[in-house]
């Protein structure tokens, strides 16, 4: 028997039957089965205690951009006005200050009538 076979003896193929049952054919490897649940990490959100106002900051900014009252924010050749910014600096979200309260995702879900976690 060679040195490698003494260090790594060959196991019977039946040793991996449980893995085949769990993951399917392992001809090129075994991929773990998909899990039905996932985790989302959502940023904190806050609202003014007096409730939502007429226009959001985003709507006011878009109107000012369209009217040419302000220039779009740019970083080199990148237009920062396109897309959605989430979170704060380095992914941290801080309390915006007095007269604001934390709005929980479950509360927003209940207001909208949407489930917190969609089926499937």
Buried (B, 14 or more C-beta within 10 A) or exposed (E): EEEEEEEEEEEEEEEBEEEBEEBEEEEEEBEEEEEEEEEEEEEBBBBEEEEEEEEEEEEEBEEEBEEEEEEEEEEEEEEEEEEEEEEEEEEEBEEBEEEEEEEEEEEEEEEEEEEEEEEE
